[in-house]
Every structure is written in C-alpha cells, then in structure tokens.
C-alpha cells in the first residue's frame, strides 16, 4: 500500500480537473489579503494630509477632491475585497465537494472490489467512519485549512512588507514576537498529533459498537440486553468524549501563551512607536497605519493553533483514507485470463489435492474430487470441518494454499473473476436481503430479468405461495436484511435469487435449514427438474437433502473422511450411517437398508421400478 505518499500530493492528484480553479482560489485569497492593506494605506494618507500634517488645514480647504477620492477608494477597495472573498469561498467549497465526491466514489469502488480477506480484517463501523467522518476531514482540509494557511501567511507577509516599507525598525520590533509563537505552535503540534490519531480510533470503535448493536437488535431484545448494550455504548461514547476533551485541552493549554504574545503587539507598538512618534521619526499617519494593521500580525498568530489542530485532524483521517485508497486485493484477474469458449460454462468442477489455510491456520487438507456437469455433490460434516471454506474456493472468495480448483478443466485463477462468478449461483444459510422489493431481491443478479422469470423461480423455491399472501405481493418492500420475514422465507427468496440467473454451478450452503420438511421436499423436487443444466454443490445436515445426490462427501477436520452415494455410505457404517440413525432412528435405518438391498438385487421398490447398481440415484 502506497500510504507513505505525501498527503498533500495525494490531495493534489485527486484535484485533477479542478486544479486551475483551486489555484485561482489560492490567488484570490492572496489578493483579498493584500487588499487588506488598502484601508491602512488610505488612512495614513488621510491622517497625514488632512488631519495632523503641517499642511492639513490648507489641504482640507483646497484639495477636498483628493479627500473624497481617498474615501471613495477605501469604499471601492473594501467592496472589491468582499466580492473576492465571497467568490473565493464559493470556489474552495465547490472544489472540495467535487473532490470529496470523487474520492468517496473511488473508495466505495475500491471496497467493492476487495476480497474476503479485506472484509475479515476491517470492521464495518471502521469502514463507515472512513467513508464519512474521515472524508469530511479531507474536505475540510481543502475548503478551509488550506485557505486559512494561505490567508494567514499572505496577510502576515503583506503586512510585514508594508511595515518595513514605512519603518524597518518598528517592523523588526513587532516581528520579533513571531518566532516565540512559532515555537509554541511546533510544541503544540507534537502534543496534539497523537491525540488526533487516538481520537479517530475512538470514533471508529464507537461507530462499530453502534453498527453492530443496530444490526443485531433482535439478539439484543431476545436476551433482554438493552441495558447492557446501553452501558457498553456509553463506555465507548465516554471514551470518545474524554479523548475529544483531552485533545481540545491540549490547545487550551497552549492558547494562553499564544494569546499573550499576540497581545504584546499593541504594547510594543505603543512603547516603541510612541518613542518614534515623540522623536519625530514616525508620522501620526504612519502610527495609525501601524495600529490599523497590528491585527494583521496578531490574528494569523492566533489562528495558527486552530489551523495546526485541523491539519493534524486531517493528517490522522487521511492516513486511514489513503490506507483503503491504495489497498489492493490479493484475489485479482490473471494478467492474461482465459476466455471461456462460451459465456456460459459447462459446470465441471475438479479439486486436485487442495489445501487451504486461513491466517496460517490449516482448514482443508488434500481435498480431491470431481463433479461432472449436471451432477449433485452433497457435502456433510461436523461444524467447523471446512465445508463452507471448501465451497468458497470455487468462486475464488479465497485461493487455495496448495493444489488447484478447476472449472471446465481450467484453474479458476485463470478466469476473469466476472466471467467465473456470473456463472455461479450462491445461496447461504445467513441470508442478506436488501431494502428493496421482493421482486428486486430475486432479480438482483440481472436487473433486466422479466417478472415472469422472477415468479417462475420463486415457484421453484416454494416462495411464491407466501409472497402472494403479502400486502403488495412481489412489490412488497422487505426491511433491512429482510426484517419482517421468517428465516425460512428469507432462505427461499435467497434460493430463488441464486437460481434465477440460471448458473452453471449452483452452490447451496445449508439453505433449507429453516424450512419445514414439506417445503424442503418441494425444493428438492424443483432442483431435480430445473429448466437448465447446472452442477449443484449442496451443504446440508439433513439426510433428506443429501440422499439423492450423485456423490456425498463427508468432511472431518478438513479432510474427506467418507465419499460415496447414499447407499455406499450406509454400507460403510461410518459417520453418515450414524447420522442416518440419529435423524431417523433404528427402525428407519433398518427400513432404509432393506430398501437398498432390494434395489441392489433388482427387486422393485415402492415406485415399482427396478434400479440396478447401488451407485445409482434413488
């Protein structure tokens, strides 16, 4: 990640297309600060020529036109300065909003294309903080901090030049205070920089706590843990508040020193300027001009602390933004990807000696099997045995640490991610539905999907029956993450969504765990008679979902412990055999064995069919 790049350089790169406008804004800032000198300059002339000078009375009676011109000039320059200030502020704000829009879109696109490892490492609340609060600090830097830096230094420089022009000795006396203020500001920066980094982390933790609590509100209510969650959030909020206060108090600690030195300017002017005025080394008009411009030195000095504070806030925030901005996924397209002969893959899947580790923790060990197009492979095993990790290798959510995963004879790493994943339909047990209509959720994989097709696949997944009973049918808006629907209803919509894109490979991760047996039977029959050919990979714990599979894989500790058909695995009397006994009881197991024995010798079963070969589908 190229986070080491200068933050200001990064900002400049993102101003492409707006750089000329931004530079114009900076020049406008310099201009209106130079125009600040107009009033003191005109005041000096008026005082010396018409109020206190030797020829003041004569000039007042004989040269009133000059007085009027000076007064009109003051008014016009002040009006011009107001116009320039307004235009410049609009300019800075416009550029900042456009740059913010560009960076936020870029960041969102960057996050969208990250791999699963990225989401494993970053909290949702932290990512939201980077897209909101951190980016607002970046916008504030462009719109306000840079303008204030230019304004402060240009004003100080213009005032200093004019002071030296009038009297270099008095100018040096006034500017002698500046180094002390700069030393204080440097000390302040060293103290406040780590505080802003800590403040940003506390904000991220608070946002994460809020996001997780809101997303898991049903769990909170189910366990009556509202008070506990309130206390937990209160702790995060208090930590953020206390850190915020400590950060503010850092500046308040240094502020009296800055204010003291800034307030010394009028004192120096009164003492040194007064002596020069008494000795005739300074005219009253010059003294008035010095007095009128003292604020041009004092105010920038006062502002430097606030500017440094905001700059450190930007520095801490931009570091986090740039971390995402320059991050690159590890799962990427091959330099020269294989183009599928047909946009629709055939769906042959092959695992060749595949091993996989997650964060140096071994999960899968030497997995090998083949699923031919149209076949159904069922995967079973204890919780944590690696079932979900295995199926996540097919769409390249992760890459194996050893071995190959092939689709249609080509290593999945050789395909474009888009070409591979658009041919895979995925439905998981943990269903995510969007705040959209039911129709929109089912048609998520293809925005141009016809309503007739949506309804057809809703029928396949046994979802249409409950959908038609809803107030607005397919146009019913489901709440965030499908709130308002039962677990089984959400699973059926998820299954319809996966099937509706007519994938070459259909992966079902325990997607019927929350439906009743009758609905499951309907879904199983629909999967057997789909209008398109696809290879089905099914993770399930119910024997009713696996018994008709062409091949059943039983995983244990990341290895294939058993492999075969329903009949073959019962005959082995291993894990699968015990699972059948557990789910159906001894009597069902005996009946199942008897049925399989009849089929193996060619006797007709209940359907009147004589199917030979224990490896054939029942």
GUMI-608564 format. One line per field, with one value per residue (C-alpha): x, y, z; residue in three letters; chain; residue number from 1. Coordinates in steps of 0.1 Angstrom, whole numbers. Layout:
! GUMI-608564
X c(X:...)
Y c(Y:...)
Z c(Z:...)
rest c(ala:...)
kette c(A:...)
nr c(NUM:...)
This chain:
! GUMI-608564
X c(0:13:3:38:29:26:-9:-8:4:-24:-49:-34:-37:-74:-79:-73:-98:-101:-65:-67:-98:-82:-50:-73:-89:-55:-45:-79:-70:-37:-54:-80:-54:-32:-63:-65:-37:-58:-77:-45:-28:-57:-60:-23:-28:-60:-44:-11:-27:-59:-57:-23:1:16:-5:-36:-58:-47:-52:-87:-98:-81:-79:-112:-113:-84:-100:-132:-112:-94:-126:-143:-112:-114:-151:-145:-115:-134:-163:-139:-123:-158:-166:-132:-137:-172:-161:-130:-150:-175:-146:-129:-162:-171:-137:-138:-173:-163:-131:-150:-175:-147:-127:-158:-169:-133:-132:-165:-155:-122:-140:-165:-136:-118:-115:-129:-96:-101:-135:-122:-96:-118:-148:-179:-181:-144:-151:-181:-160:-135:-163:-179:-160:-126:-136:-152:-119:-103:-130:-124:-87:-94:-122:-109:-75:-55:-74:-66:-29:-27:-47:-27:8:-2:-17:14:37:18:17:54:63:43:57:93:83:71:98:120:130:94:87:115:103:68:80:105:75:67:94:82:47:60:80:48:29:56:53:15:18:40:15:-17:-8:-10:-42:-59:-49:-63:-94:-100:-97:-121:-146:-142:-148:-179:-193:-186:-204:-234:-234:-231:-258:-283:-276:-281:-310:-331:-305:-303:-340:-342:-318:-332:-297:-308:-293:-261:-257:-265:-238:-214:-221:-220:-184:-174:-191:-174:-140:-146:-158:-129:-104:-121:-119:-83:-75:-92:-75:-41:-48:-63:-30:-10:-36:-28:9:-1:-27:-2:24:-2:-14:21:20:-1:21:53:36:26:61:84:60:53:90:95:64:77:111:96:109:73:43:9:-4:22:14:-23:-14:8:-20:-46:-25:-14:-43:-28:0:-19:-49:-28:-7:-38:-52:-21:-31:-65:-50:-25:-52:-73:-43:-35:-71:-68:-34:-49:-80:-63:-39:-69:-85:-52:-48:-80:-74:-41:-51:-51:-70:-50:-77:-73:-77:-48:-26:-38:-71:-86:-117:-145:-154:-190:-201:-220:-196:-205:-200:-175:-157:-125:-105:-69:-51:-64:-53:-63:-51:-67:-43:-18:-45:-49:-86:-86:-61:-55:-91:-97:-130:-147:-183:-193:-218:-253:-243:-252:-225:-235:-211:-216:-196:-193:-194:-160:-148:-142:-174:-180:-143:-144:-172:-157:-127:-150:-160:-125:-135:-102:-74:-61:-26:-19:-34:-59:-96:-107:-139:-143:-107:-93:-78:-103:-73:-70:-106:-117:-135:-165:-166:-163:-187:-215:-218:-222:-254:-248:-273:-262:-278:-270:-292:-287:-317:-316:-341:-359:-389:-391:-390:-358:-342:-349:-338:-306:-283:-299:-316:-333:-349:-386:-413:-424:-389:-389:-422:-411:-381:-399:-422:-392:-380:-415:-415:-444:-471:-461:-452:-487:-501:-481:-498:-482:-471:-438:-437:-436:-406:-386:-369:-332:-316:-351:-366:-402:-396:-391:-358:-373:-389:-356:-339:-364:-360:-322:-326:-348:-322:-294:-314:-329:-296:-295:-260:-237:-229:-254:-239:-263:-249:-275:-302:-331:-322:-350:-378:-402:-399:-428:-413:-379:-393:-408:-375:-356:-380:-376:-339:-341:-362:-347:-352:-314:-285:-262:-238:-251:-229:-251:-240:-266:-271:-305:-303:-334:-313:-284:-298:-304:-270:-248:-219:-217:-185:-182:-156:-138:-111:-106:-102:-126:-135:-161:-171:-198:-235:-262:-263:-225:-221:-248:-230:-197:-214:-194:-203:-230:-245:-246:-262:-290:-296:-296:-321:-344:-340:-331:-363:-359:-323:-333:-361:-336:-311:-338:-349:-314:-308:-339:-327:-293:-307:-331:-363:-390:-392:-423:-423:-424:-391:-361:-330:-297:-264:-261:-243:-273:-295:-326)
Y c(0:34:51:67:91:127:136:169:152:127:156:173:142:140:176:167:187:213:223:255:265:257:277:306:304:305:336:351:345:362:391:398:397:422:444:444:469:494:508:515:530:553:560:571:595:610:615:630:651:663:658:661:672:707:715:696:728:740:707:704:737:735:698:683:663:642:635:624:602:586:579:566:545:529:521:506:485:472:463:446:427:415:403:385:369:356:342:326:309:296:284:265:249:238:222:205:190:177:162:146:132:117:102:87:70:57:44:27:11:0:-15:-33:-50:-61:-98:-116:-113:-75:-78:-103:-76:-44:-38:-24:5:14:14:36:60:63:70:96:114:108:121:151:160:157:180:205:205:215:240:257:247:254:287:297:288:309:337:338:338:361:386:384:387:417:434:428:442:473:477:475:500:525:519:488:494:493:464:444:452:439:408:398:382:359:333:327:319:296:277:273:261:234:222:221:201:175:171:171:148:115:128:131:96:83:103:89:53:61:74:42:20:40:37:0:-6:13:-5:-40:-32:-19:-48:-73:-56:-88:-107:-78:-79:-117:-118:-86:-70:-34:-21:-40:-26:9:7:-7:21:46:34:38:72:83:72:92:122:122:118:147:169:160:169:202:209:204:236:253:246:264:291:315:317:324:349:366:370:382:408:421:436:466:471:470:494:518:518:517:535:561:569:571:594:617:619:627:595:584:605:602:587:560:553:550:527:505:505:496:467:452:428:415:400:392:373:349:342:333:313:291:270:262:256:232:214:209:199:172:160:158:140:113:109:110:83:60:70:65:31:20:42:24:-11:-38:-71:-103:-121:-105:-114:-132:-110:-130:-145:-175:-166:-192:-207:-199:-172:-200:-225:-262:-265:-293:-289:-306:-303:-315:-321:-288:-275:-242:-222:-192:-167:-196:-218:-250:-256:-280:-309:-325:-324:-341:-349:-343:-331:-335:-311:-317:-338:-331:-332:-331:-321:-331:-330:-316:-279:-263:-292:-268:-272:-235:-229:-256:-240:-205:-217:-223:-186:-175:-158:-173:-191:-225:-225:-257:-276:-265:-258:-263:-254:-269:-281:-246:-234:-208:-184:-183:-169:-133:-130:-116:-145:-170:-156:-147:-185:-193:-190:-189:-191:-192:-200:-165:-146:-110:-93:-56:-29:-34:-52:-89:-88:-66:-90:-121:-102:-89:-109:-95:-61:-68:-100:-103:-106:-139:-153:-140:-157:-189:-193:-181:-211:-234:-223:-226:-188:-177:-191:-168:-139:-137:-135:-104:-69:-59:-93:-91:-53:-57:-38:-60:-43:-40:-75:-89:-79:-89:-122:-155:-174:-199:-172:-154:-186:-193:-158:-163:-196:-181:-153:-179:-200:-171:-162:-198:-205:-233:-240:-237:-237:-241:-237:-252:-231:-253:-255:-231:-246:-274:-309:-304:-272:-289:-318:-293:-275:-308:-318:-284:-288:-321:-307:-273:-260:-256:-279:-270:-286:-285:-283:-287:-283:-299:-318:-333:-368:-358:-332:-355:-390:-383:-367:-383:-382:-374:-361:-363:-340:-343:-319:-306:-340:-362:-389:-407:-405:-422:-424:-427:-465:-468:-447:-466:-498:-483:-478:-447:-411:-410:-442:-428:-396:-416:-435:-403:-385:-414:-438:-475:-485:-461:-472:-509:-500:-480:-508:-533:-509:-505:-543:-548:-522:-537:-571:-556:-561:-533:-507:-488:-470:-503:-496:-519:-498:-517:-506:-492:-462:-450:-423:-433)
Z c(0:-10:22:25:-3:8:19:1:-31:-28:-25:-55:-76:-67:-77:-114:-134:-107:-101:-122:-103:-70:-78:-88:-54:-37:-58:-49:-12:-16:-35:-9:19:0:-4:34:33:14:44:65:34:27:64:65:37:51:86:73:46:61:99:115:89:87:56:68:71:37:21:37:22:-12:-20:-9:-42:-30:3:-15:-38:-9:9:-23:-29:5:-1:-35:-24:5:-18:-42:-14:-2:-37:-40:-5:-15:-48:-33:-5:-31:-52:-24:-13:-48:-54:-20:-26:-61:-48:-19:-44:-65:-36:-19:-52:-57:-21:-25:-58:-41:-12:-36:-54:-23:-15:16:34:34:50:75:87:86:108:91:115:108:70:75:96:67:42:63:92:78:43:59:75:40:26:54:46:10:18:50:63:31:26:62:58:26:42:74:58:29:54:76:47:31:65:71:37:43:79:65:38:64:92:93:129:142:119:134:169:161:142:169:187:158:165:200:187:160:187:208:177:170:206:202:170:187:215:195:166:185:202:169:159:191:187:153:167:195:169:149:179:188:153:152:185:172:139:155:180:155:131:159:176:175:195:220:225:226:256:272:270:262:295:289:254:266:291:266:241:269:277:240:239:271:258:226:246:270:242:224:255:261:225:229:263:246:226:256:274:248:239:268:257:221:232:255:228:203:228:232:197:207:237:216:192:220:236:205:182:208:212:175:173:200:184:151:135:127:115:130:98:99:135:126:97:121:146:120:108:141:139:105:126:157:141:120:150:170:140:137:166:152:118:132:151:120:100:125:123:85:89:111:89:56:67:72:39:20:35:18:-13:-21:-9:-35:-33:-34:-55:-89:-126:-142:-165:-195:-185:-202:-223:-219:-253:-244:-220:-201:-186:-186:-149:-144:-111:-100:-68:-72:-39:-25:9:24:54:69:86:89:104:83:73:44:37:3:-10:-43:-61:-94:-101:-137:-154:-141:-111:-75:-49:-12:15:51:83:118:125:117:95:65:44:38:33:6:-14:-11:-32:-62:-69:-56:-25:-13:-32:-21:-5:-23:-52:-79:-82:-118:-136:-171:-169:-163:-130:-116:-111:-149:-154:-151:-118:-136:-161:-133:-108:-132:-138:-101:-81:-44:-16:20:54:66:41:32:16:5:14:-19:-32:-32:-70:-68:-44:-66:-98:-81:-103:-135:-134:-167:-155:-165:-139:-154:-148:-112:-105:-121:-99:-68:-76:-78:-43:-28:-22:-43:-20:9:-15:-29:6:13:11:-22:-35:-53:-49:-11:4:27:55:61:59:53:87:88:70:88:84:60:39:35:26:-1:-16:-15:-33:-59:-64:-69:-94:-113:-130:-145:-133:-145:-109:-80:-45:-16:18:42:25:36:73:83:62:71:56:32:17:16:-4:-29:-32:-37:-65:-81:-80:-98:-126:-133:-168:-172:-165:-136:-113:-77:-46:-15:21:43:75:67:51:31:13:5:-1:-39:-45:-71:-46:-9:7:45:59:92:104:68:52:32:57:36:0:-20:-27:-1:-4:-3:28:47:38:52:86:94:102:75:88:124:111:94:126:146:123:115:144:143:126:97:93:91:66:45:45:34:6:-6:-5:-27:-52:-53:-65:-89:-69:-74:-47:-37:-71:-89:-105:-105:-104:-105:-92:-56:-70:-90:-77:-56)
rest c(unk:unk:unk:unk:unk:unk:unk:unk:unk:unk:unk:unk:unk:unk:unk:unk:unk:unk:unk:unk:unk:unk:unk:unk:unk:unk:unk:unk:unk:unk:unk:unk:unk:unk:unk:unk:unk:unk:unk:unk:unk:unk:unk:unk:unk:unk:unk:unk:unk:unk:unk:unk:unk:unk:unk:unk:unk:unk:unk:unk:unk:unk:unk:unk:unk:unk:unk:unk:unk:unk:unk:unk:unk:unk:unk:unk:unk:unk:unk:unk:unk:unk:unk:unk:unk:unk:unk:unk:unk:unk:unk:unk:unk:unk:unk:unk:unk:unk:unk:unk:unk:unk:unk:unk:unk:unk:unk:unk:unk:unk:unk:unk:unk:unk:unk:unk:unk:unk:unk:unk:unk:unk:unk:unk:unk:unk:unk:unk:unk:unk:unk:unk:unk:unk:unk:unk:unk:unk:unk:unk:unk:unk:unk:unk:unk:unk:unk:unk:unk:unk:unk:unk:unk:unk:unk:unk:unk:unk:unk:unk:unk:unk:unk:unk:unk:unk:unk:unk:unk:unk:unk:unk:unk:unk:unk:unk:unk:unk:unk:unk:unk:unk:unk:unk:unk:unk:unk:unk:unk:unk:unk:unk:unk:unk:unk:unk:unk:unk:unk:unk:unk:unk:unk:unk:unk:unk:unk:unk:unk:unk:unk:unk:unk:unk:unk:unk:unk:unk:unk:unk:unk:unk:unk:unk:unk:unk:unk:unk:unk:unk:unk:unk:unk:unk:unk:unk:unk:unk:unk:unk:unk:unk:unk:unk:unk:unk:unk:unk:unk:unk:unk:unk:unk:unk:unk:unk:unk:unk:unk:unk:unk:unk:unk:unk:unk:unk:unk:unk:unk:unk:unk:unk:unk:unk:unk:unk:unk:unk:unk:unk:unk:unk:unk:unk:unk:unk:unk:unk:unk:unk:unk:unk:unk:unk:unk:unk:unk:unk:unk:unk:unk:unk:unk:unk:unk:unk:unk:unk:unk:unk:unk:unk:unk:unk:unk:unk:unk:unk:unk:unk:unk:unk:unk:unk:unk:unk:unk:unk:unk:unk:unk:unk:unk:unk:unk:unk:unk:unk:unk:unk:unk:unk:unk:unk:unk:unk:unk:unk:unk:unk:unk:unk:unk:unk:unk:unk:unk:unk:unk:unk:unk:unk:unk:unk:unk:unk:unk:unk:unk:unk:unk:unk:unk:unk:unk:unk:unk:unk:unk:unk:unk:unk:unk:unk:unk:unk:unk:unk:unk:unk:unk:unk:unk:unk:unk:unk:unk:unk:unk:unk:unk:unk:unk:unk:unk:unk:unk:unk:unk:unk:unk:unk:unk:unk:unk:unk:unk:unk:unk:unk:unk:unk:unk:unk:unk:unk:unk:unk:unk:unk:unk:unk:unk:unk:unk:unk:unk:unk:unk:unk:unk:unk:unk:unk:unk:unk:unk:unk:unk:unk:unk:unk:unk:unk:unk:unk:unk:unk:unk:unk:unk:unk:unk:unk:unk:unk:unk:unk:unk:unk:unk:unk:unk:unk:unk:unk:unk:unk:unk:unk:unk:unk:unk:unk:unk:unk:unk:unk:unk:unk:unk:unk:unk:unk:unk:unk:unk:unk:unk:unk:unk:unk:unk:unk:unk:unk:unk:unk:unk:unk:unk:unk:unk:unk:unk:unk:unk:unk:unk:unk:unk:unk:unk:unk:unk:unk:unk:unk:unk:unk:unk:unk:unk:unk:unk:unk:unk:unk:unk:unk:unk:unk:unk:unk:unk:unk:unk:unk:unk:unk:unk:unk:unk:unk:unk:unk:unk:unk:unk:unk:unk:unk:unk:unk:unk:unk:unk:unk:unk:unk:unk:unk:unk:unk:unk:unk:unk:unk:unk:unk:unk:unk:unk:unk:unk:unk:unk:unk:unk:unk:unk:unk:unk:unk:unk:unk:unk:unk:unk:unk:unk:unk:unk:unk:unk:unk:unk:unk:unk:unk:unk:unk:unk:unk:unk:unk:unk:unk)
kette c(A:A:A:A:A:A:A:A:A:A:A:A:A:A:A:A:A:A:A:A:A:A:A:A:A:A:A:A:A:A:A:A:A:A:A:A:A:A:A:A:A:A:A:A:A:A:A:A:A:A:A:A:A:A:A:A:A:A:A:A:A:A:A:A:A:A:A:A:A:A:A:A:A:A:A:A:A:A:A:A:A:A:A:A:A:A:A:A:A:A:A:A:A:A:A:A:A:A:A:A:A:A:A:A:A:A:A:A:A:A:A:A:A:A:A:A:A:A:A:A:A:A:A:A:A:A:A:A:A:A:A:A:A:A:A:A:A:A:A:A:A:A:A:A:A:A:A:A:A:A:A:A:A:A:A:A:A:A:A:A:A:A:A:A:A:A:A:A:A:A:A:A:A:A:A:A:A:A:A:A:A:A:A:A:A:A:A:A:A:A:A:A:A:A:A:A:A:A:A:A:A:A:A:A:A:A:A:A:A:A:A:A:A:A:A:A:A:A:A:A:A:A:A:A:A:A:A:A:A:A:A:A:A:A:A:A:A:A:A:A:A:A:A:A:A:A:A:A:A:A:A:A:A:A:A:A:A:A:A:A:A:A:A:A:A:A:A:A:A:A:A:A:A:A:A:A:A:A:A:A:A:A:A:A:A:A:A:A:A:A:A:A:A:A:A:A:A:A:A:A:A:A:A:A:A:A:A:A:A:A:A:A:A:A:A:A:A:A:A:A:A:A:A:A:A:A:A:A:A:A:A:A:A:A:A:A:A:A:A:A:A:A:A:A:A:A:A:A:A:A:A:A:A:A:A:A:A:A:A:A:A:A:A:A:A:A:A:A:A:A:A:A:A:A:A:A:A:A:A:A:A:A:A:A:A:A:A:A:A:A:A:A:A:A:A:A:A:A:A:A:A:A:A:A:A:A:A:A:A:A:A:A:A:A:A:A:A:A:A:A:A:A:A:A:A:A:A:A:A:A:A:A:A:A:A:A:A:A:A:A:A:A:A:A:A:A:A:A:A:A:A:A:A:A:A:A:A:A:A:A:A:A:A:A:A:A:A:A:A:A:A:A:A:A:A:A:A:A:A:A:A:A:A:A:A:A:A:A:A:A:A:A:A:A:A:A:A:A:A:A:A:A:A:A:A:A:A:A:A:A:A:A:A:A:A:A:A:A:A:A:A:A:A:A:A:A:A:A:A:A:A:A:A:A:A:A:A:A:A:A:A:A:A:A:A:A:A:A:A:A:A:A:A:A:A:A:A:A:A:A:A:A:A:A:A:A:A:A:A:A:A:A:A:A:A:A:A:A:A:A:A:A:A:A:A:A:A:A:A:A:A:A:A:A:A:A:A:A:A:A:A:A:A:A:A:A:A:A:A:A:A:A:A:A:A:A:A:A)
nr c(1:2:3:4:5:6:7:8:9:10:11:12:13:14:15:16:17:18:19:20:21:22:23:24:25:26:27:28:29:30:31:32:33:34:35:36:37:38:39:40:41:42:43:44:45:46:47:48:49:50:51:52:53:54:55:56:57:58:59:60:61:62:63:64:65:66:67:68:69:70:71:72:73:74:75:76:77:78:79:80:81:82:83:84:85:86:87:88:89:90:91:92:93:94:95:96:97:98:99:100:101:102:103:104:105:106:107:108:109:110:111:112:113:114:115:116:117:118:119:120:121:122:123:124:125:126:127:128:129:130:131:132:133:134:135:136:137:138:139:140:141:142:143:144:145:146:147:148:149:150:151:152:153:154:155:156:157:158:159:160:161:162:163:164:165:166:167:168:169:170:171:172:173:174:175:176:177:178:179:180:181:182:183:184:185:186:187:188:189:190:191:192:193:194:195:196:197:198:199:200:201:202:203:204:205:206:207:208:209:210:211:212:213:214:215:216:217:218:219:220:221:222:223:224:225:226:227:228:229:230:231:232:233:234:235:236:237:238:239:240:241:242:243:244:245:246:247:248:249:250:251:252:253:254:255:256:257:258:259:260:261:262:263:264:265:266:267:268:269:270:271:272:273:274:275:276:277:278:279:280:281:282:283:284:285:286:287:288:289:290:291:292:293:294:295:296:297:298:299:300:301:302:303:304:305:306:307:308:309:310:311:312:313:314:315:316:317:318:319:320:321:322:323:324:325:326:327:328:329:330:331:332:333:334:335:336:337:338:339:340:341:342:343:344:345:346:347:348:349:350:351:352:353:354:355:356:357:358:359:360:361:362:363:364:365:366:367:368:369:370:371:372:373:374:375:376:377:378:379:380:381:382:383:384:385:386:387:388:389:390:391:392:393:394:395:396:397:398:399:400:401:402:403:404:405:406:407:408:409:410:411:412:413:414:415:416:417:418:419:420:421:422:423:424:425:426:427:428:429:430:431:432:433:434:435:436:437:438:439:440:441:442:443:444:445:446:447:448:449:450:451:452:453:454:455:456:457:458:459:460:461:462:463:464:465:466:467:468:469:470:471:472:473:474:475:476:477:478:479:480:481:482:483:484:485:486:487:488:489:490:491:492:493:494:495:496:497:498:499:500:501:502:503:504:505:506:507:508:509:510:511:512:513:514:515:516:517:518:519:520:521:522:523:524:525:526:527:528:529:530:531:532:533:534:535:536:537:538:539:540:541:542:543:544:545:546:547:548:549:550:551:552:553:554:555:556:557:558:559:560:561:562:563:564:565:566:567:568:569:570:571:572:573:574:575:576:577:578:579:580:581:582:583:584:585:586:587:588:589:590:591:592:593:594:595:596:597:598:599:600:601:602:603:604:605:606:607:608:609:610:611:612:613:614:615:616:617:618)
